[in-house]
C-alpha cells in the first residue's frame, strides 16, 4: 500500500465515520422516539436523529458524542507513521 493510497483510505474512513450513523442505529433512534413518553428525552432523540440525517446529507460531522472522531491505526511492528500533516 502506498502512502497516497493510505492517506486516501484514512480520509474516506474518517469522513464516513463522522458523517453517518449505521442503519441499525437510526432504526433504534426511531424506535426510541416512537416509545419515549418523556417529552424532553423524546426531543433529544429527535434532535440526534435529525443531526444524523443532516450530517449524512451535507457531509458535515455528526455530534453523536463529543463530535471528535478518533482513529486507531494499526501498522505493524516494522512500520511507522509520521506526525506530519499533509494537505
N, C-alpha and C positions, 0 to 999 in steps of 0.2 A: 504494500500500500504506500502510495506516495504522500508526501507532506500536503500538497494541494488537495488530494482526494480525502485525506484525513480531516483537514480543516473544513471541507465542504460537508462531510458526513456529520461532524460535530455541530456545525452551524445548523444544518437541517434538523437534526435531532433536537437541539435546544429550542429552535423555533416551534417545532411541533409540540414538544413537551410544555412549552409555556403558553401556547395559544389554543390548546384543545383539551377538553375533558373526554374521557372514553365514553362510548355509548352507554355502557352499564352504569357509569357514574351519573350521566344525565338522566337515565331512566330512574335511578334511585332517588335523585332530587325531585323528579316529577311525582313519584310515588309518595315521598315525604310531604310534598306540598299538598297533595290530594288528601292526606290523612291528618295533617297537623291541625290541631284545634287552637293553639296559642297564636293570636294574630301577629305578635312580634316575631316569633320563631318562623311563622309562615312567610312573613315579609323577608326575613334574612334568606330563607331558602329560595324564594322567588328572585331576589337580587343576585344570589350566587348563580342561579341558572341563567338569568339574563346576561350576567357578566361573561359566562362561558360562551353563550351564543354570540355575543358581540365580539369577543376575543377571536373566536374561530372565523367569523365573517371578515373582520378587519385586520387579522394577523397581528393584533396587539396583545401583549401578555395578559393572562388572567391574574386575578388576585385571589387565588384559591387559599393560600396560607399567608405567607409573607410577601408573595409576589416576586420572590427572588428564586429563580431556578438554580439548582445545583447539579454539577456534573461530576461523576466519578469515572475517571478514565484509567482503565487497566491496560498497561502497555507491555508488561513482561519484565523479567529480571535484567535483561541486557539492553533495554531501551530507555530513553529519557525523553522528557517533554520540556521544552523551553518555556519560560515565563513571558517571553516576548509576545506582544500582541501585534497581529498583522492586520492591515486594512484589507 
